[in-house]
Amino acid sequence: MEQEWWKQVPPLRLDREGRWYDQGARVTNPRLAEFLLTHLSKDEDGRYLVVVGRDKRYVDVEDAPYRALGIEVAGTCASSGGLLVRLNDGSLEPFDPATFWIADDGVPYCLVRNRAHKVRYTAESYRQLSAFITEEADTGRHLLQIGSQRIPLPASGP
């Protein structure tokens, strides 16, 4: 049976602003922080961990593991609404309007990667997204509008 010594090691911490900590010390090397984020995954119990080969380390995530850094228009207006979310790990993910919400504190979020991971929007990324959001005058309902597509946005989080 494989030793699970790594479960005894204190977890890494990813704070609300996306900063990494190891045993209370902030990870200041941006390449190391990017490396950790790139290797972030979830186990079968839904706990976050960094996995590199056979080495693993749990991660306590305060809020959302990913940040939306920008919004891009896809080459075609597909079912995702034609928008892509640029994440702080460098990847582009389809924007799923059904998973978008604004929390009670005014912070916008969505889910990505098969709705498994929460994304917190930066002010700039939300500004970019808001260019595609309209409000119906008669109902006050918010819609994502790209070209002729009008997709209702949910009133609350998933």
N, C-alpha and C positions, 0 to 999 in steps of 0.2 A: 504494500500500500504506500502510495506517494505521501511523503511528509508534507504537511500543510503549515509549515513554519510561518509563511507569509501572512497567515490570518492573525498571528500574534503581534505583528508589526503595527504600530499606530498608523491610522489611515492618513493619506494626504488630505488636504482640504482645498476646496475650490469655493471662494467666497462669492457673494452676491454680485460683485463687480468683475468676476472672471479672473481673479488673482489666485495663484497657487501658493500653498503653504505646505511645508514638510516639518512636522514636529514643532510648529509655532514659528518657524523661520520662513520668511517670504522667499519664494523662488523668483529671483530677479533676472536670471538669464532668459531672454525672450525665446531663444532656440530650444531651451529645455522645456519651457512652458508650452511651446507649440508642439514639441515632441510628446509631452504628456497628454495634451488634448487630442492629438492624432491617434493615440493608442487607447483612448477612453472607450469603454464598452460597458454593458450591463450583464450581470450574471442572471441565472434562472430565477433568482428571488427579487430581481429588479434593483439590486445594489450596483452602484457604479464602481468600476475598478479600472486600473491601468494594467494592460496585459502586454508584455514584451517577451515573446518567445514563451518560455515556461515560467518566467517571473511575473508575479502579480502583486498588486497593492490596492487595497480598498481606497475609495475616495468619498469623503463626505462632501456632498454638493449642497451649498446653502440655498440656492435658488434654481437657476437654470445652468446647465453645463455649457451651453453655447450662446453666443451673441450674434445677432444679425448685424452685419456691418454695412450692408447695402442691398438694394433691390435692383434687379436687372430684368429687362424684357426679353423673353425667350424668342428665338427665331420664328416660332409659329405660336399662335394663340391656341394652345392645347387645352385639355380639360382642366389643367391646373390653373387656368386663368391666364396663362402665358407669362407669369412672373416667376422669377427665381430669387431665392434668398441667398446672399453670400454670407457664409458663416465664418467665424473667427478661426476655424481650422483650415481655411482656404477653399473649402468645397462650396459648390452651388447646389442647392436643394430646391425642388419645386415648391412653390408657395401653395398651400392647401387652405383656401379661404374658410373652410368648415372648421379649421383648428385655430383660427385667429381669435384672440380676445384681448380686452384691456382689463387689467386687474383693478381692484378697488383703489390702489395707490396711483393709478394712472399709467402704469407701465404696460406697454403692449407685449404680447407673447404669441407664439404659434408652436405647433408641433411639427417635427420633421422625421425623416427616416422611419417610415411606416408608423408614424404617430408615437414613436417610442421615446423621443427626446424633446425636451422643452427648450425653446429659444427665446431669449430676452432681447428685445429690440433696443438699439442705441437711439438717441434722439435723431441722428442723421438718417438712419435706416427707416425710422418711422416717418420722417418728413418725406422721404422718397416714396414710401408706400402710400402715404396720404394723398399724393397727387392722383392716385387711381380710385380714391374713395369718394363717393357722392352720397347725398342724402335725398331720399324721396320726400318731396314737399308735403304730400298728403298724409304719409304714415310716419315720417321721421326715421324710417328704417335706413340703415347704412348699406350701401352696395359697393362692391368692387366692380369698376367699369373699365374694360379694356376693349376699345373699338366698340362693336355693337353688343358685346357680352356684358351682362349685368348680373353679378352673382351676389346674392344676399350674404351679409356677414352675420355670424351669430351674435346675439346680444350678450352672451356670457361665455365663460371658458368651457372647454370640453370636460 
